[in-house]
Amino acid sequence: MRRLLWQEIRKDLATKHFLTGLTEMFTRIFSGMMAKGLLKQDDPAMLAFAYTAPISALIHLCDREPEKTEDAIGKIEAFSRHFMAAYSRQEGSGGNDDP
């Protein structure tokens, strides 16, 4: 019973750390950025999920295959630039800024 309980606790902690915790944190960050006019108005929870899922997957790849770390970091940087270009409200963002 103790092992089963420990497995459930570890599963819950891993889910919170790698998925829900990150998504919740970035939901708050993106909400604040929208309130300040830095990001287009959108569903902050969906933006957070869209942002954290690929980055989280690439970080997990680095953990499993350290030889791919440099490539993964390059992809994370490129994705972050793309995400900000797509959702930024700043001049030259290349997108429609209507809320």
N, C-alpha and C positions, 0 to 999 in steps of 0.2 A: 504494500500500500504506500509506503514511504517513497519508493522509487517512482511509482505512478504519479504521486503528488508532485515530486521533484520535477518530473518530465513536464507536467502541466505548467508548473511555475516557470520553468525555463522557456517553454514555448510562448507563454504570455509575455515574458520579459523580452524575448527576441522580437516578437511581433511589435511590441511597443517601441523598442529601440530602432528597429530597421524599417518600420512602415508607419504605424500610426503616430508615433512620437515625432518623427521627421515631418510628416504631413501636417500635424497640428502646429508645429513650430513655424513651418513655412506658410501656413494659412494665416497666422498672426502677422508674420513679416510682410506678406503680400497685401494683406488688408491695410496695414499701415502705409505701405508704399502707394496703394490706391488712394487712400485718404489724403496723402500729400501730393497727389497728382503725378507721381512718378511712373505708375503703371496704368494701363487702360482699365476701366471698370469691367470686371468680369467676376465669375464665381471664384473667390480666392481659394476655396478648398479644392476645386478642380485644377486650378493653376498649380497649387502646391503638389497635388498628386502627379500632375504631368511633369513637373520639374524634378521631384525627388525620385520617382520610379526609375528612370534611366540612369541617373547618377548613382543611386543605390546599387543597381545591377552591376554597374562598372566597378564600383568599390568591392563588391563581392567577387568579381572576376579577379581583381588584384589580390584578394586574400587567397583565392584558390590557385591562381597562376601568376606568381610574382613576376615572372619574365614578361608579362604583358602590361605591367604597371605604366611604363612610359607611354604606350599607345593609349591606354585607358585614360590617363591624365590629359592627353591631347584631345581625346573625344569629349571629356568633361568640360574642358575649356571652350572647345568649339560649340558644344551644346549650350553652355551658359551664355555665350555671345549671341547665338541664334535666338535663344529664349528671350533675352532682353531686347534684341532688335524687333522681335515679333510683338512683344507686349509693352514696350516702353511708350510713354506718352511724349517723350522728348522730341524736339525737332529732328527731322531726318530719320525717324524711326522706320519709315517706309510702310506704315500701316494706317488704317483708319482709326482715328482717335475718338470716335463717337462712343459715348457710354452706352 
